[in-house]
Amino acid sequence: MKLNNAITDISGIEVGQAQDDEALTGCTVILCRKGAVAGVDVRGGAPGTRETDLLDPVNLVEKVHAIVLAGGSAFGLDTASGVMRYLDENGIGFDTGAGKVPIVPAAILFDLAVGNPEVRPDAEMGYRAASVATTEVPAEGNVGAGAGASIGKIFGPKSAMKSGIGTASMNIGGLIIGALVAVNAFGDVIDPSTGKIIAGARSTNLGPLKLGQEGYFGDTLEIMKTFIGRTVLGFATKANTVIGVVATNAKLTKAEATKVAQMAQDGLARTIRPAHTMLDGDTIFALATGEKKADPSTVGAFAAEVMAQAIVRAAQQAAPAGGLPGVYNESNQMMNQG
């Protein structure tokens, strides 16, 4: 099977996105109309989520009908209400006997420091994103929940770079695993094959340096060494996160899907330096559509690989916006603006 390197390569998974291009905020909806077994792993110290307790393996509901990723900080959780309304109108939900209730967990990222903080994703935007969901390859970069995403914020937004949405997939003997992620990390994004920074905190003494040249990046870990014994957080952007979904056609239990979500977090550790800080709300969901028998450890191992690829793409596909430089331009060349 030829893949499109996208989460929508898993049958039954659709993606819809909506954003305000001027305010630089938006939301991304991952729909599974027939339901998918779901798990979640919340690893960062500053999460913003909805309905994650429901995904605990000891709790009743087995399947979800959508996952929502949104900007707007806690305000953005309102987008899930719009997605629920869309699903309700289409007769999709958990059958309670008295009616069908759509199960829609959500996670948000903080993008209020980029663009217009007075404009936030709301229920209407969530409804709009759900209504345009499709099995086509999702757009990447400055779209949906990634519209206002940024990375490398140890010195605050003035030295950060633009990030966004990324997606990837792989096929291992008919086992298909995909990921979609919005990267809004405190740390830098690393190419795991080289260990080099792709995008992140910029040097405070840029001069004529261009993106990709030695000395362009400040290297967040090296900067943190200078703060031993005192706080590093006085001027850092205090609200960051990586939020994403891994999906597979494997047949998994709720407990196994939770383990896959946990293992997928290793993709963050391989590509974001540092990851899972007290200033990040890193949250990863896992969805399993149940079409193929597979060992959950195998699924989780490759979920981490696919998540790492999607994170790298989220940085590579982000264009300059909100006064922040991005890696991507119309010619798909490395560039420095802002």
C-alpha positions as CSV (number, residue, x, y, z in Angstrom):
1,M,0.0,0.0,0.0
2,K,1.4,3.4,-1.0
3,L,1.2,5.9,1.8
4,N,0.9,9.7,1.7
5,N,3.0,10.2,4.8
6,A,0.0,11.4,6.7
7,I,-2.2,10.3,9.6
8,T,-5.1,10.0,7.1
9,D,-3.4,6.9,5.7
10,I,-5.2,5.0,8.4
11,S,-8.7,4.0,7.1
12,G,-11.4,5.8,9.1
13,I,-9.3,8.7,10.2
14,E,-10.2,12.2,8.9
15,V,-8.7,15.6,9.6
16,G,-10.3,19.0,9.4
17,Q,-8.6,22.3,10.2
18,A,-9.7,25.9,10.7
19,Q,-7.8,29.0,11.7
20,D,-7.7,32.8,11.8
21,D,-4.7,33.7,9.7
22,E,-4.6,37.3,11.0
23,A,-5.0,36.4,14.7
24,L,-2.7,33.4,14.3
25,T,-4.7,30.8,16.1
26,G,-6.8,27.8,15.2
27,C,-7.8,24.2,15.8
28,T,-7.3,20.8,14.2
29,V,-9.9,18.0,14.5
30,I,-9.1,14.3,14.0
31,L,-12.4,12.5,13.3
32,C,-13.1,8.8,13.6
33,R,-16.8,8.6,12.8
34,K,-17.1,4.9,13.6
35,G,-15.2,5.3,16.8
36,A,-11.7,4.3,17.8
37,V,-10.3,2.8,21.0
38,A,-8.3,5.6,22.6
39,G,-5.6,6.2,25.2
40,V,-3.7,9.3,26.3
41,D,-0.4,10.2,28.0
42,V,0.0,13.6,29.6
43,R,3.7,14.2,30.3
44,G,4.3,17.9,30.6
45,G,3.9,20.0,33.7
46,A,1.5,22.6,32.3
47,P,-1.3,20.7,30.4
48,G,-4.7,22.0,29.3
49,T,-7.0,19.1,28.5
50,R,-10.7,17.9,28.4
51,E,-12.1,14.4,28.8
52,T,-8.7,12.8,29.4
53,D,-9.9,11.1,32.7
54,L,-12.5,9.3,30.5
55,L,-9.6,7.6,28.7
56,D,-8.3,5.9,31.8
57,P,-8.5,2.1,31.1
58,V,-10.5,1.5,34.3
59,N,-13.3,3.8,33.0
60,L,-16.4,2.9,31.0
61,V,-16.2,4.4,27.6
62,E,-14.0,2.5,25.2
63,K,-14.1,4.6,22.0
64,V,-13.9,8.2,21.1
65,H,-15.3,9.9,18.0
66,A,-12.9,12.8,17.6
67,I,-9.8,14.4,19.2
68,V,-9.4,18.2,19.1
69,L,-6.1,20.0,19.2
70,A,-6.5,23.8,19.6
71,G,-4.7,27.0,20.2
72,G,-6.0,29.8,22.5
73,S,-4.8,28.4,25.8
74,A,-7.7,27.1,28.0
75,F,-10.1,29.2,26.0
76,G,-9.5,26.8,23.1
77,L,-11.1,23.9,24.9
78,D,-14.4,25.4,23.8
79,T,-13.7,24.1,20.3
80,A,-14.7,20.6,21.4
81,S,-18.2,21.8,22.0
82,G,-18.5,22.7,18.3
83,V,-17.2,19.3,17.3
84,M,-19.7,17.6,19.5
85,R,-22.5,19.6,17.9
86,Y,-21.3,18.5,14.4
87,L,-21.2,14.9,15.5
88,D,-24.5,15.1,17.2
89,E,-26.1,16.5,14.0
90,N,-24.7,13.5,12.2
91,G,-26.0,10.9,14.6
92,I,-22.5,10.0,15.9
93,G,-21.8,9.2,19.5
94,F,-21.8,6.8,22.5
95,D,-25.2,5.2,22.7
96,T,-26.6,5.9,26.2
97,G,-30.0,4.5,25.5
98,A,-31.5,8.0,25.8
99,G,-29.4,9.3,23.0
100,K,-26.0,9.4,21.4
101,V,-23.3,11.5,23.1
102,P,-20.2,12.2,21.1
103,I,-16.9,11.5,23.0
104,V,-14.5,14.3,22.1
105,P,-11.3,14.7,24.2
106,A,-9.2,17.8,23.6
107,A,-5.9,19.4,24.3
108,I,-4.7,23.0,23.9
109,L,-1.6,24.9,23.4
110,F,-0.7,28.5,24.4
111,D,-0.4,30.8,21.4
112,L,-1.7,34.1,23.0
113,A,1.8,35.7,22.7
114,V,1.8,35.3,18.9
115,G,-0.8,37.2,16.9
116,N,-3.9,38.7,18.5
117,P,-4.5,37.3,22.1
118,E,-8.1,38.7,22.0
119,V,-9.1,36.2,19.3
120,R,-9.3,32.5,20.4
121,P,-10.6,29.3,18.9
122,D,-14.2,28.8,19.9
123,A,-17.1,26.3,19.4
124,E,-17.9,27.8,16.0
125,M,-14.3,27.3,14.8
126,G,-14.4,23.7,16.1
127,Y,-17.7,23.1,14.2
128,R,-16.2,24.5,11.0
129,A,-13.1,22.3,11.3
130,A,-15.1,19.2,11.9
131,S,-17.4,20.0,8.9
132,V,-14.5,20.1,6.5
133,A,-12.8,17.0,7.8
134,T,-11.5,14.7,5.0
135,T,-9.3,11.7,4.3
136,E,-7.1,13.9,2.1
137,V,-3.5,14.7,3.2
138,P,-3.8,17.4,5.9
139,A,-2.1,20.8,5.3
140,E,1.1,21.3,7.4
141,G,2.8,24.3,8.9
142,N,0.9,27.4,9.9
143,V,-2.6,25.8,9.9
144,G,-5.1,24.7,12.4
145,A,-3.7,24.3,15.9
146,G,-0.3,25.2,14.6
147,A,-1.3,28.6,13.3
148,G,0.2,30.4,16.2
149,A,2.7,27.7,17.4
150,S,6.3,28.7,18.1
151,I,9.4,27.0,19.5
152,G,12.7,27.9,21.3
153,K,11.3,30.3,24.0
154,I,13.9,30.3,26.8
155,F,14.4,34.0,26.1
156,G,10.7,34.6,25.5
157,P,9.0,35.3,22.1
158,K,11.7,37.7,20.9
159,S,14.2,34.9,20.2
160,A,11.7,32.2,19.2
161,M,10.9,30.7,15.8
162,K,7.7,29.8,14.1
163,S,6.5,26.2,14.2
164,G,3.2,24.5,13.3
165,I,1.4,21.3,12.4
166,G,3.3,18.2,11.1
167,T,2.1,14.7,10.0
168,A,3.8,11.4,9.0
169,S,3.0,7.7,8.6
170,M,4.6,4.3,8.0
171,N,3.5,0.9,6.9
172,I,5.1,-2.2,8.5
173,G,3.8,-5.3,6.8
174,G,0.2,-3.9,6.7
175,L,0.4,-2.4,10.2
176,I,-0.1,1.3,9.5
177,I,0.8,4.0,12.1
178,G,0.4,7.7,11.6
179,A,0.9,10.8,13.7
180,L,-0.2,14.4,13.6
181,V,1.2,17.0,16.0
182,A,1.2,20.7,16.8
183,V,4.6,21.7,18.1
184,N,4.7,24.7,20.5
185,A,7.6,23.7,22.6
186,F,9.8,25.5,25.1
187,G,12.8,23.7,23.7
188,D,14.5,23.4,20.3
189,V,13.6,20.9,17.6
190,I,16.4,18.5,16.8
191,D,17.0,16.3,13.7
192,P,17.4,12.9,15.4
193,S,19.7,11.6,12.7
194,T,22.3,14.3,13.2
195,G,21.6,15.8,16.6
196,K,21.6,19.2,15.1
197,I,19.0,21.9,15.8
198,I,16.5,22.5,13.0
199,A,14.6,25.4,14.7
200,G,14.6,26.9,18.1
201,A,15.9,29.7,20.3
202,R,18.0,32.1,18.2
203,S,21.3,33.5,19.3
204,T,20.9,36.9,21.0
205,N,23.8,38.2,18.8
206,L,22.7,37.2,15.3
207,G,24.4,39.9,13.3
208,P,24.4,38.9,9.6
209,L,23.9,35.2,10.3
210,K,21.4,33.2,8.3
211,L,19.2,30.3,9.3
212,G,21.3,27.1,9.0
213,Q,24.6,28.8,9.6
214,E,26.7,27.9,12.7
215,G,25.9,30.2,15.5
216,Y,22.4,31.0,14.5
217,F,20.8,29.0,17.3
218,G,21.4,29.7,21.0
219,D,21.0,26.0,22.0
220,T,18.5,25.9,24.9
221,L,20.4,23.2,26.8
222,E,23.6,25.1,26.7
223,I,21.8,28.3,27.9
224,M,20.3,26.4,30.8
225,K,23.7,25.4,32.1
226,T,24.3,29.1,32.8
227,F,21.3,29.2,35.1
228,I,22.4,26.5,37.6
229,G,21.5,27.7,41.1
230,R,19.1,30.4,39.9
231,T,15.9,30.4,38.0
232,V,15.8,30.1,34.3
233,L,12.1,31.0,34.1
234,G,12.1,34.8,34.8
235,F,12.0,35.7,31.1
236,A,11.1,32.4,29.4
237,T,7.7,32.0,27.8
238,K,5.9,30.1,30.6
239,A,3.2,28.3,28.6
240,N,4.2,25.8,25.9
241,T,3.3,22.4,24.8
242,V,3.4,19.7,22.2
243,I,0.0,18.2,21.5
244,G,-0.6,15.4,19.1
245,V,-2.3,12.1,18.0
246,V,-0.9,8.8,16.9
247,A,-3.3,6.5,15.1
248,T,-3.1,2.9,13.9
249,N,-5.1,0.3,12.2
250,A,-4.1,-2.1,15.0
251,K,-6.6,-3.8,17.3
252,L,-5.8,-2.6,20.8
253,T,-7.4,-2.5,24.1
254,K,-7.8,0.8,26.0
255,A,-4.8,-0.2,28.2
256,E,-2.7,-1.0,25.2
257,A,-3.7,2.3,23.5
258,T,-2.6,4.1,26.6
259,K,0.8,2.3,26.5
260,V,1.2,3.3,22.8
261,A,0.5,6.9,23.7
262,Q,3.2,6.7,26.5
263,M,5.7,5.1,24.1
264,A,4.9,7.8,21.4
265,Q,6.2,10.4,23.9
266,D,9.6,9.0,23.2
267,G,9.3,10.7,19.8
268,L,9.2,14.0,21.7
269,A,12.3,13.2,23.6
270,R,14.2,12.3,20.4
271,T,13.3,15.6,18.6
272,I,12.7,18.2,21.3
273,R,15.5,19.4,23.6
274,P,14.5,19.7,26.4
275,A,11.1,18.0,26.4
276,H,8.5,17.5,29.2
277,T,9.5,20.5,31.2
278,M,7.4,22.3,33.9
279,L,6.7,24.9,31.2
280,D,5.3,22.3,28.7
281,G,1.9,20.6,28.7
282,D,3.0,17.7,26.4
283,T,-0.1,15.5,25.7
284,I,-0.3,12.6,23.2
285,F,-3.5,10.7,22.3
286,A,-3.5,7.3,20.7
287,L,-6.3,6.0,18.4
288,A,-6.7,2.3,17.3
289,T,-9.3,1.5,14.6
290,G,-9.0,-2.3,15.2
291,E,-8.5,-3.7,11.7
292,K,-5.2,-5.7,12.2
293,K,-3.8,-7.8,15.0
294,A,-0.5,-6.4,16.3
295,D,1.7,-6.5,19.3
296,P,1.2,-3.2,21.3
297,S,4.9,-2.9,22.0
298,T,5.6,-3.0,18.3
299,V,2.9,-0.4,17.6
300,G,4.3,1.8,20.4
301,A,7.9,1.5,19.2
302,F,7.0,2.7,15.7
303,A,4.6,5.3,17.0
304,A,7.6,7.0,18.6
305,E,9.4,6.9,15.2
306,V,6.4,8.4,13.4
307,M,5.8,11.0,16.0
308,A,9.5,12.1,15.7
309,Q,9.1,12.4,12.0
310,A,5.9,14.5,12.4
311,I,7.6,16.8,14.9
312,V,10.5,17.5,12.5
313,R,8.0,18.2,9.7
314,A,6.1,20.6,12.0
315,A,9.2,22.7,12.2
316,Q,10.3,22.3,8.6
317,Q,6.9,23.3,7.2
318,A,6.4,26.4,9.3
319,A,6.6,29.7,7.4
320,P,7.5,33.1,9.0
321,A,4.5,34.7,10.8
322,G,3.8,37.0,13.7
323,G,7.3,38.5,13.4
324,L,8.9,35.1,13.9
325,P,11.2,33.5,11.4
326,G,10.3,30.1,9.9
327,V,12.2,27.4,8.1
328,Y,9.8,27.2,5.2
329,N,9.3,29.7,2.3
330,E,7.6,29.5,-1.0
331,S,10.7,27.9,-2.6
332,N,11.0,25.4,0.4
333,Q,14.5,26.9,1.1
334,M,16.1,27.6,4.5
335,M,15.6,31.3,5.2
336,N,15.8,34.0,7.9
337,Q,13.2,36.7,8.2
338,G,12.3,38.9,11.1
